[in-house]
Amino acid sequence: MQALDYLHSDDGYPCVVLLDLMMPVMDGWQVMEILRREKRLDELAIVVVSATRGTRPSGAKRYLNKPFDIRVLLDTVQEFCRGVAAGGST
């Protein structure tokens, strides 16, 4: 819920969201549905990280199966966050 509160605030717009499908309060499917309903957040890059084997959920840019190599995660984040350190958006 805190992550959704942050995304709904005017504090910024992240370059990528790492989203697990299995969470205690609200699952990742519900979070993706909320994000895709909102025009401002519809284009947000979502990378699903999950122990559940399967295909990439609709609306996700990438799907990483747990356990994954940390280098794969870092490369994936870097792919979506290029230019941020150079003064782009957050």
N, C-alpha and C positions, 0 to 999 in steps of 0.2 A: 504494500500500500504506500509506503514511503516513496518508492521509485515512481509510482504513478503521480503522487502529489508533486514530486520534483518535475516530472515531465509536463505537468499541467501548469507549473509556475512560469514566471517570466525570467527565471534565473539563467536560463540557457537552453541550448539544444545540443545534446550529445552527438558525436559523430557515429556512435554505434551503441547498441544495447545488447548485452549478453543476457540471454533469457533461458532459464531452465524450464522444462515443461512440467516438472513435478515440484510444486511448492506448497507449503502448508495452508495458507489462507486462500489464495487464488491460484489456479494452475496457469501455466504459460499460454495455453490455448485461450483462456479468458483475457489475459493481458493483451495478447495479439489482437483479439477481436476489438477491445477497447481502443488500442492504438490505431487500428485501421479504420475505425469509424470517425476519427477526428482528422479533419483536413490538415491541420498544422502538423500532425504526427504521422500522417499516412506514408510519407516517403522515408521515414526514419529507418536506418539500416538495423535490422534485427538479426542477430546470430544466435540460433538456438543451440544450446549445449545440453545434452541429455544422455542418460544411460539407456534410454529406450531406443532400440534399433528401429529404424524406419526411414521413410523418405522425408525430405525437407518439407516442413509444413508450408502451406500457401501463405505468403506474406513474409516469410523469412528469407533473407539474402543468402545465408549459409546455415549448415547443420553440422555440428561437431559432435561425434559420439564420444561419450566418456568411457574409459579414460582416454584422454588425448594428449599428445605431446605438447608441452608448453610452447615450443617454437611454432607449432601450427597455430595455436591461439594467438600468439604475438604477431605472426605474419598476417593473420586474418584481421586483427584489430588495426594493424598498420595500413592494410589495404583500404579500409574505410575512413581512416583518420589522417590520411596524407594531407599535408598543408596546415594542419591544426597547430602544430608546434611553430610553424612559420608565420603565425598570425591569422590563420583562418578562423572559422567558427569552432565552438567547442563541441 
